[in-house]
């Protein structure tokens, strides 16, 4: 529930458009709604500006459908991350406007108009194999109200590809750099732009990559100032943080 919704509700009570009992009924499930297996945080959008996001992995299909249902009833836009096609199919049966991004493994359901920021976020990948994590970041940023420019497959093995896209990257308010292997992309971009860079290590790579640990340590040890790092494969965290920075 948005601040605007609460203000409108109070105005309606003040102007005798609705009864106090009806307003209380609307507010009774703030700050959260207890479904038994989950407590859906309807108050989060009031506190943080964004509604709760559903991390789908580890939940049953039935749990996802129920959580999405109560969020839809509240008029919220919905983002589910790490969702399976089976989860999406079940959600879409009840909510036909739901959209699934197979690469990002996200379910999105937009009920309220998304007002986009004037400035954009650039999401960049070192290789094509990093795109699923990058798409999670991009979809997250978009549903939170940001324009996103995607610049994919411009890693250090062919760095001339990156240089040809520098105008798009430098115009961004925030840059999300997604890379596996040795994770050098974040440092390279950090040395080329005057905007915050959020580096995302991915689990893409051969054995000594250690499931993304090598890229994570490389990014954490970056000598490029203005570069921060999120967890391995955490596209959602990068997209969310980029959105917060872009809206400052």
Secondary structure, DSSP 8 states (H G I E B T S, - for coil): --HHHHHHHHHHHHTTSS-HHHHHHHHTT-S-EE-SS-EE-TTHHHHHSS---EE-TTS-HHHHHHHHHHHHHTT--EEEES--HHHHHHHHHH-TT-EEETTTTEEEE--S-----SSEEEEEESSGGGHHHHHHHHHHHHHTT-EEEEE-S--GGGTHHHHTTHHHHHH-SEEEEEE-TT--HHHHHHTT-SSEEEEEE-S-SSGGGGGGHHHHHHHHT--STTEEEE-TT-HHHHHHHHHHHHT-
